[in-house]
Amino acid sequence: MSTRLGIYKCKYCGNVVQTLISGDGDLVCCGKEMELLEEQYEENELGEKHVPETFTMHEGCDTGTCREVKYVSVLKHPMIEEHYIQFIEAINKDKNEVRIKFFNPNDRAEYNITDLGENVHALELCNIHNLWRSKND
């Protein structure tokens, strides 16, 4: 049985899929069952950072239109062809709204999630070190 919003990866070809609605069947690729990626939370001795962080900034205050803008990012991670953040996904508390942004090498791994409201958690997929989840949920 699949997991709602679970992220699965084929260990043979590298395909990555996410289930929107779970079902009883197995997810199969290359003739083999796909692996449900385990969300990692704790940084280790790798040196680069993987755990996505959310933060709020005040923008437009110099023009009198001050507003809070919420971002999610993974800025202390390499963004080179060999090693980069493939996507960041933000999910609201009720899991009824999901936002995903894909990145390429040399991109800045950050985007605006202001309209998702409070209590948002984030996932990111590193092309080498797999799936990581924010600590703020």
C-alpha distance (Angstrom), angle and dihedral (degrees) to the residues before:
residue distance angle dihedral
M1 . . .
S2 3.78 . .
T3 3.80 125.9 .
R4 3.84 121.6 -119.5
L5 3.80 107.6 -106.5
G6 3.80 88.9 2.2
I7 3.80 115.4 152.1
Y8 3.80 115.4 -137.5
K9 3.79 129.9 -170.6
C10 3.78 132.6 -162.4
K11 3.80 108.6 -130.9
Y12 3.80 90.7 -155.1
C13 3.82 106.0 50.4
G14 3.83 102.7 10.7
N15 3.83 98.0 -118.5
V16 3.81 111.5 159.2
V17 3.82 122.3 -157.6
Q18 3.78 135.0 174.6
T19 3.78 123.6 -151.2
L20 3.78 115.1 -131.3
I21 3.79 96.0 -175.9
S22 3.79 118.8 20.2
G23 3.78 122.2 -128.5
D24 3.78 140.1 179.8
G25 3.80 97.2 -102.4
D26 3.79 129.0 91.3
L27 3.78 121.5 -108.4
V28 3.80 107.3 -122.3
C29 3.80 132.5 -172.9
C30 3.81 128.9 168.6
G31 3.80 87.1 8.1
K32 3.83 92.4 -63.4
E33 3.80 134.2 96.7
M34 3.80 113.2 -94.0
E35 3.81 120.1 -119.5
L36 3.81 120.2 -115.9
L37 3.80 104.2 -131.0
E38 3.78 113.2 -125.6
E39 3.80 114.5 -131.7
Q40 3.79 111.0 -120.0
Y41 3.81 120.7 -151.9
E42 3.77 108.4 171.6
E43 3.77 122.9 77.2
N44 3.77 115.2 -136.6
E45 3.78 139.5 -171.8
L46 3.83 93.6 -60.1
G47 3.81 91.6 107.1
E48 3.80 97.1 -138.0
K49 3.79 121.6 84.3
H50 3.80 122.4 -114.8
V51 3.80 107.2 168.1
P52 3.82 109.6 100.1
E53 3.79 115.9 -126.7
T54 3.78 130.6 -154.5
F55 3.78 120.5 -148.9
T56 3.79 139.1 168.7
M57 3.80 126.6 -131.3
H58 3.79 131.3 -174.4
E59 3.78 112.0 -125.7
G60 3.80 132.6 -176.0
C61 3.79 94.0 22.1
D62 3.80 91.2 129.0
T63 3.83 89.8 60.0
G64 3.80 97.0 43.8
T65 3.82 94.8 -106.0
C66 3.78 96.6 101.4
R67 3.80 114.5 175.1
E68 3.78 137.6 161.9
V69 3.79 115.2 -111.1
K70 3.80 120.9 -167.9
Y71 3.80 122.0 -148.9
V72 3.78 137.5 -177.2
S73 3.79 118.8 -150.9
V74 3.77 149.4 159.9
L75 3.79 100.3 -157.2
K76 3.81 102.7 156.7
H77 3.79 94.5 63.7
P78 3.81 129.1 95.3
M79 3.79 114.8 -99.8
I80 3.79 99.7 -165.8
E81 3.81 130.6 126.5
E82 3.81 93.0 -98.7
H83 3.81 96.8 45.3
Y84 3.79 126.9 20.7
I85 3.80 147.6 129.6
Q86 3.81 107.1 -89.0
F87 3.81 96.2 -167.3
I88 3.79 144.9 -16.5
E89 3.79 118.9 -144.8
A90 3.81 123.6 -164.1
I91 3.81 118.8 -159.7
N92 3.80 125.5 -172.3
K93 3.80 122.2 -129.2
D94 3.82 95.6 -96.0
K95 3.82 92.5 47.3
N96 3.79 88.7 -128.5
E97 3.81 95.5 114.2
V98 3.77 125.6 47.7
R99 3.79 129.5 179.7
I100 3.80 123.7 -170.0
K101 3.78 131.5 -174.3
F102 3.78 123.5 -170.6
F103 3.80 122.1 -147.2
N104 3.77 137.0 -158.2
P105 3.79 127.5 -151.8
N106 3.83 110.5 -75.5
D107 3.85 92.3 26.5
R108 3.80 121.2 122.6
A109 3.83 105.7 -110.4
E110 3.80 96.7 -134.9
Y111 3.80 138.3 98.8
N112 3.79 144.0 170.9
I113 3.82 116.9 -94.8
T114 3.82 98.6 166.2
D115 3.81 95.5 127.6
L116 3.82 94.0 55.5
G117 3.81 90.5 76.0
E118 3.78 127.6 -143.4
N119 3.81 128.5 -30.1
V120 3.79 96.8 41.3
H121 3.77 121.2 160.7
A122 3.76 124.5 -163.4
L123 3.79 137.8 -148.5
E124 3.77 127.2 -162.6
L125 3.77 131.3 -168.3
C126 3.80 118.6 -145.1
N127 3.80 113.6 -161.4
I128 3.83 89.7 -131.5
H129 3.83 108.2 25.1
N130 3.83 99.5 38.1
L131 3.82 126.8 -144.9
W132 3.82 127.7 6.3
R133 3.82 130.6 179.0
S134 3.78 130.8 -153.2
K135 3.80 118.5 -105.8
N136 3.81 96.3 -137.4
D137 3.80 99.2 85.8
